[in-house]
Amino acid sequence: MILAQKTTLSQKKELVSEVRAAQRGDRQALALLFQRYQRAVYGTVLRRLGNEAEAQEVVQEVFIQAMRKIGQLRNPLCFGGWLRSIAARMAINRAVRADRAILSTADRLETRFVERKTPLVEMLDRERVDQVRQGLSRLTDLDRTTLEAFYFRGRSLVEMSDEFRSPVGTIKRRLHVARKRLARQLQTLAVA
């Protein structure tokens, strides 16, 4: 058990050292980081896109983006999560762009002039929005601000970690708990 802790501690020190060296412009350190995290990033992207060729392209774009933005990373221990959040955002962006590209010109014209939402659908959408607002208002300040930061303000886990001055693991747990509490509030509102 003690040996495993030393290994973990040495791995953390090595990660911090590599990230800081990469932030100073050391290309070899950057290459080591990318090599270490390439599979995790590829897995994140592939799950979102479901296409291996596109996933490989996006992985390259993720590492280029990370190389440009690595100076913005404050906590070197958060490198893996930071990199995976970049990967997730870029995969989502690619998927959205791909969906748009699939529509032909005729499809675009057709969808532009066809009303998709009926008054009933619009009314149901407004009711859902109102229920979510009511559910959020019944939560504690911590639960509400955690959900709002992630879902409404689009903060990443790393950004929330900095904002709330809490470890990423704590932020993940808060999100999980807050979602469950909101779901319970929405069930209560649906029954009432």
VOVOGU-934769 format. One record per residue (C-alpha): residue number from 1; x, y, z. Coordinates in pm, 1 decimal, padded with zeros to 6 digits, always signed. Layout:
REM residues N
+------+----------+----------+----------+
: resi :       px :       py :       pz :
+------+----------+----------+----------+
:  NUM :        X :        Y :        Z :
...
+------+----------+----------+----------+
//
This chain:
REM residues 192
+------+----------+----------+----------+
: resi :       px :       py :       pz :
+------+----------+----------+----------+
:    1 : +00000.0 : +00000.0 : +00000.0 :
:    2 : +00278.3 : +00244.5 : +00085.5 :
:    3 : +00454.9 : +00163.4 : -00243.2 :
:    4 : +00138.1 : +00248.6 : -00439.2 :
:    5 : +00115.0 : +00586.2 : -00263.1 :
:    6 : +00476.6 : +00666.4 : -00346.1 :
:    7 : +00417.9 : +00573.9 : -00709.3 :
:    8 : +00111.3 : +00794.9 : -00723.5 :
:    9 : +00299.2 : +01079.9 : -00559.4 :
:   10 : +00591.2 : +01041.7 : -00800.2 :
:   11 : +00348.9 : +01029.3 : -01094.4 :
:   12 : +00187.7 : +01351.3 : -00973.7 :
:   13 : +00526.3 : +01518.9 : -00940.5 :
:   14 : +00622.5 : +01399.5 : -01288.0 :
:   15 : +00294.8 : +01532.7 : -01431.7 :
:   16 : +00341.3 : +01872.3 : -01264.8 :
:   17 : +00697.7 : +01887.2 : -01393.7 :
:   18 : +00595.6 : +01798.1 : -01749.6 :
:   19 : +00306.7 : +02046.2 : -01755.9 :
:   20 : +00519.6 : +02330.0 : -01623.2 :
:   21 : +00794.2 : +02249.4 : -01874.6 :
:   22 : +00535.0 : +02245.2 : -02154.9 :
:   23 : +00402.0 : +02581.6 : -02036.5 :
:   24 : +00755.8 : +02718.4 : -02071.0 :
:   25 : +00761.1 : +02595.4 : -02431.7 :
:   26 : +00941.2 : +02261.5 : -02393.2 :
:   27 : +00818.9 : +02064.1 : -02696.9 :
:   28 : +00950.6 : +01733.2 : -02561.6 :
:   29 : +00746.8 : +01771.9 : -02241.2 :
:   30 : +00442.6 : +01857.4 : -02450.0 :
:   31 : +00498.3 : +01546.8 : -02664.2 :
:   32 : +00521.3 : +01331.2 : -02349.4 :
:   33 : +00193.5 : +01473.0 : -02218.3 :
:   34 : +00019.1 : +01415.6 : -02546.7 :
:   35 : +00152.3 : +01061.7 : -02564.6 :
:   36 : +00030.9 : +00993.9 : -02211.7 :
:   37 : -00321.4 : +01129.9 : -02272.7 :
:   38 : -00375.8 : +01040.5 : -02638.3 :
:   39 : -00585.5 : +00729.0 : -02566.4 :
:   40 : -00807.1 : +00908.6 : -02313.8 :
:   41 : -00867.8 : +01197.8 : -02553.3 :
:   42 : -00933.8 : +00959.9 : -02842.7 :
:   43 : -01183.2 : +00765.1 : -02630.3 :
:   44 : -01363.6 : +01084.5 : -02527.3 :
:   45 : -01390.2 : +01204.3 : -02886.6 :
:   46 : -01484.7 : +00866.1 : -03032.5 :
:   47 : -01770.6 : +00825.1 : -02781.5 :
:   48 : -01913.8 : +01158.3 : -02895.9 :
:   49 : -01863.8 : +01115.6 : -03271.1 :
:   50 : -01884.4 : +00739.0 : -03327.0 :
:   51 : -01656.2 : +00770.2 : -03630.2 :
:   52 : -01291.2 : +00664.4 : -03602.0 :
:   53 : -01157.9 : +00879.0 : -03888.2 :
:   54 : -01327.3 : +01192.7 : -03759.8 :
:   55 : -01218.5 : +01111.5 : -03405.4 :
:   56 : -00855.1 : +01096.2 : -03516.7 :
:   57 : -00887.7 : +01435.9 : -03686.5 :
:   58 : -01046.8 : +01591.2 : -03380.3 :
:   59 : -00776.9 : +01443.8 : -03152.9 :
:   60 : -00515.2 : +01626.0 : -03359.4 :
:   61 : -00715.6 : +01948.7 : -03333.8 :
:   62 : -00750.1 : +01899.2 : -02956.6 :
:   63 : -00374.8 : +01870.8 : -02911.6 :
:   64 : -00315.0 : +02178.5 : -03128.6 :
:   65 : -00566.6 : +02371.5 : -02918.8 :
:   66 : -00408.4 : +02242.5 : -02597.4 :
:   67 : -00065.7 : +02346.3 : -02719.4 :
:   68 : -00196.7 : +02699.9 : -02781.5 :
:   69 : -00383.6 : +02726.1 : -02450.8 :
:   70 : -00158.5 : +02534.8 : -02207.9 :
:   71 : -00038.0 : +02862.0 : -02059.3 :
:   72 : -00390.1 : +02921.9 : -01928.3 :
:   73 : -00390.7 : +02604.4 : -01717.8 :
:   74 : -00342.1 : +02709.7 : -01356.3 :
:   75 : -00321.8 : +02373.7 : -01180.5 :
:   76 : -00093.2 : +02125.7 : -01356.2 :
:   77 : -00260.9 : +01834.7 : -01174.5 :
:   78 : -00582.3 : +01918.8 : -01363.0 :
:   79 : -00418.0 : +01868.3 : -01703.0 :
:   80 : -00600.7 : +01542.3 : -01780.6 :
:   81 : -00946.0 : +01679.6 : -01701.5 :
:   82 : -00868.4 : +02007.0 : -01877.2 :
:   83 : -00757.7 : +01818.5 : -02189.3 :
:   84 : -01064.7 : +01591.1 : -02183.9 :
:   85 : -01296.4 : +01892.6 : -02148.8 :
:   86 : -01133.2 : +02049.0 : -02456.3 :
:   87 : -01180.5 : +01716.0 : -02635.7 :
:   88 : -01547.3 : +01691.5 : -02537.3 :
:   89 : -01622.4 : +02049.1 : -02649.2 :
:   90 : -01441.8 : +02006.9 : -02980.7 :
:   91 : -01616.3 : +01674.1 : -03046.8 :
:   92 : -01954.7 : +01831.0 : -02977.0 :
:   93 : -01869.6 : +02119.8 : -03209.0 :
:   94 : -01765.1 : +01876.2 : -03482.8 :
:   95 : -02082.6 : +01672.1 : -03439.9 :
:   96 : -02299.2 : +01984.1 : -03462.4 :
:   97 : -02112.6 : +02104.4 : -03772.3 :
:   98 : -02146.0 : +01758.4 : -03929.5 :
:   99 : -02521.0 : +01757.0 : -03867.4 :
:  100 : -02550.4 : +02095.3 : -04037.9 :
:  101 : -02336.9 : +01986.3 : -04332.7 :
:  102 : -02561.0 : +01685.2 : -04398.1 :
:  103 : -02856.0 : +01905.9 : -04481.7 :
:  104 : -02867.4 : +01980.4 : -04851.4 :
:  105 : -02976.2 : +02314.4 : -04990.9 :
:  106 : -03326.0 : +02181.6 : -05057.7 :
:  107 : -03349.3 : +02052.9 : -04701.8 :
:  108 : -03239.1 : +02390.2 : -04570.0 :
:  109 : -03505.0 : +02571.6 : -04768.7 :
:  110 : -03770.5 : +02324.4 : -04663.4 :
:  111 : -03685.8 : +02343.6 : -04294.2 :
:  112 : -03657.5 : +02719.2 : -04304.7 :
:  113 : -04015.5 : +02765.8 : -04420.3 :
:  114 : -04186.2 : +02485.8 : -04228.9 :
:  115 : -04315.4 : +02561.6 : -03883.5 :
:  116 : -04195.0 : +02280.8 : -03661.2 :
:  117 : -04342.5 : +02383.9 : -03328.0 :
:  118 : -04711.2 : +02366.9 : -03275.8 :
:  119 : -04874.5 : +02584.4 : -03010.4 :
:  120 : -04910.7 : +02273.3 : -02793.0 :
:  121 : -04537.9 : +02194.6 : -02815.2 :
:  122 : -04450.4 : +02557.5 : -02733.6 :
:  123 : -04682.8 : +02551.9 : -02431.8 :
:  124 : -04530.0 : +02226.6 : -02303.9 :
:  125 : -04178.8 : +02368.3 : -02351.2 :
:  126 : -04271.3 : +02677.8 : -02147.8 :
:  127 : -04418.9 : +02459.1 : -01873.8 :
:  128 : -04098.1 : +02253.1 : -01855.5 :
:  129 : -03888.1 : +02569.2 : -01833.5 :
:  130 : -04111.8 : +02702.1 : -01556.2 :
:  131 : -04088.6 : +02372.0 : -01366.6 :
:  132 : -03709.1 : +02371.6 : -01389.3 :
:  133 : -03699.6 : +02731.3 : -01262.4 :
:  134 : -03928.5 : +02640.6 : -00973.3 :
:  135 : -03720.7 : +02332.6 : -00896.5 :
:  136 : -03400.5 : +02539.4 : -00898.7 :
:  137 : -03556.1 : +02797.5 : -00667.2 :
:  138 : -03627.3 : +02522.3 : -00411.1 :
:  139 : -03262.4 : +02406.0 : -00402.3 :
:  140 : -02996.4 : +02529.2 : -00163.9 :
:  141 : -02772.7 : +02811.2 : -00285.1 :
:  142 : -02479.4 : +02571.4 : -00331.9 :
:  143 : -02682.0 : +02326.0 : -00541.6 :
:  144 : -02839.0 : +02603.3 : -00749.1 :
:  145 : -02512.6 : +02789.5 : -00817.9 :
:  146 : -02335.7 : +02463.3 : -00905.7 :
:  147 : -02603.1 : +02366.7 : -01160.5 :
:  148 : -02625.6 : +02719.1 : -01301.6 :
:  149 : -02248.5 : +02743.6 : -01344.2 :
:  150 : -02231.1 : +02414.8 : -01534.3 :
:  151 : -02552.2 : +02419.6 : -01738.6 :
:  152 : -02638.4 : +02785.9 : -01788.0 :
:  153 : -02298.1 : +02957.1 : -01785.0 :
:  154 : -02121.3 : +02664.6 : -01956.6 :
:  155 : -01834.3 : +02641.5 : -01708.4 :
:  156 : -01604.7 : +02340.4 : -01729.8 :
:  157 : -01527.9 : +02136.1 : -01420.1 :
:  158 : -01182.1 : +02294.6 : -01402.8 :
:  159 : -01327.2 : +02645.9 : -01426.3 :
:  160 : -01581.9 : +02561.4 : -01157.3 :
:  161 : -01303.3 : +02417.7 : -00942.9 :
:  162 : -01124.3 : +02752.1 : -00962.5 :
:  163 : -01443.1 : +02954.7 : -00912.3 :
:  164 : -01564.3 : +02756.1 : -00610.1 :
:  165 : -01210.4 : +02692.7 : -00478.1 :
:  166 : -01280.8 : +02319.4 : -00453.7 :
:  167 : -01116.3 : +02013.9 : -00610.0 :
:  168 : -01260.3 : +01885.0 : -00938.8 :
:  169 : -01374.9 : +01566.7 : -00764.1 :
:  170 : -01578.9 : +01772.6 : -00520.1 :
:  171 : -01734.6 : +01967.3 : -00806.9 :
:  172 : -01830.4 : +01640.3 : -00980.5 :
:  173 : -01991.9 : +01513.7 : -00659.9 :
:  174 : -02177.9 : +01844.3 : -00611.6 :
:  175 : -02311.7 : +01827.0 : -00966.9 :
:  176 : -02423.7 : +01468.4 : -00918.3 :
:  177 : -02598.0 : +01544.2 : -00588.9 :
:  178 : -02751.7 : +01868.9 : -00718.5 :
:  179 : -02892.3 : +01690.4 : -01025.7 :
:  180 : -03055.1 : +01427.3 : -00805.2 :
:  181 : -03202.6 : +01691.4 : -00577.3 :
:  182 : -03335.9 : +01886.4 : -00874.6 :
:  183 : -03490.1 : +01567.2 : -01017.3 :
:  184 : -03665.9 : +01508.4 : -00683.9 :
:  185 : -03795.6 : +01865.4 : -00683.4 :
:  186 : -03924.4 : +01823.1 : -01039.9 :
:  187 : -04100.0 : +01499.7 : -00942.9 :
:  188 : -04260.9 : +01679.6 : -00649.1 :
:  189 : -04377.5 : +01958.8 : -00880.0 :
:  190 : -04513.2 : +01710.7 : -01135.7 :
:  191 : -04719.0 : +01532.2 : -00870.2 :
:  192 : -04854.4 : +01855.8 : -00719.5 :
+------+----------+----------+----------+
//
